Amino acid sequence: MTYGLYPGLLDYERAEEKIQYLNELSITYLYKDILELSNIRNSSQISKLLKLHAFQVESLISINEIAQKIGKDHETVSSYIDQPENRPSCSG
């Protein structure tokens, strides 16, 4: 359960292979979607934001804390986090 339950992980036995798979998955989906849809130009900052956001998953998200740690202002970080809510839904 350490690596989650993505179906593709079942194809790998070694931890290194699972980590590489998850890294590739995050680059392919998360970064591409987030960077393109949000018009974000600095992928290293979004990477830091995603890691910090993941660590705060069981508690309230502190936008100010994340903004300080990645070197962006409150409004920018807020727009990154709120972005998925602002897109139209594809469900019918």
N, C-alpha and C positions, 0 to 999 in steps of 0.2 A: 504494500500500500504506500510505500515511500515515494514512488514515482507516479502515483495516480492510476487510473484505470483506462487510459486511452487504448483503444483496440490495437493500435500498432505496436504497443509495448509488449504484447504477448509474443511477438516475433523475436524478441531479444532476451537473452538470459543474463548476460553480464551487465553490471552497473554502468560501465563506460558506454556501452552501446545504447542503453536506455537514456542516459544523459544526452548523448549526441542526438538521438531521435527527438527528444523533447526540445533541445536547442534549435534544431532544424524546424520543428513544428512551430515554435514561437516566432522564429524569423519569417517563415512562410506566411503564417496567418496573422498573428498579432501585429508585427511591425508593418507589414504591407498594408493591412487594413487601417491601422491607426495612423500611420504616416500619410497614406494617400487620402483617406477620408477626412482627416483633421487638418490637412495641409501643414503638417509638422516637418520641420527641416532638420532638426537635430536628433538623430536616432539614439545617441548615447544618453541624452536626458530622458527620453521616453523609456529607455531600458531601466534607468534608475527609478523612474516613477513607478513602473510596473512592479519592480521588486519591493519598493517601499509599500506600495498599495497591497501587495500580497501578504506582507508581514502584518498589516493592520486589518486583515480580513475578519477577524473575530471581535474587533473593537471599532469604535467610531473612527472614521477617517479624518485625520487632521490635515487639511489642505495647507494650512500655514506651515506645519512641520515638514511636509513633503516639499513645499515651495522653497523653504530654507535649504533643505538638503540637496536639491537639484539645481539651485541657483536661478529659479524663476520666480516671478511675482505671483501673488495669490490668484489674480484673475486668469492668468495663463494656465496654471495648474488646474484651476476649477473648470476651465473650458476643456482641458484634456480629459478630465474625469467625467464631466457631464456630457461629452460628445455623443456617446451611444444613445443616450436618452433623447437627444435632439433629432436623431435620424428618423425618417418615416419607417414604420413597421412593415415587414414583408408578409406578415400573417394576414390571412383573409378575414 
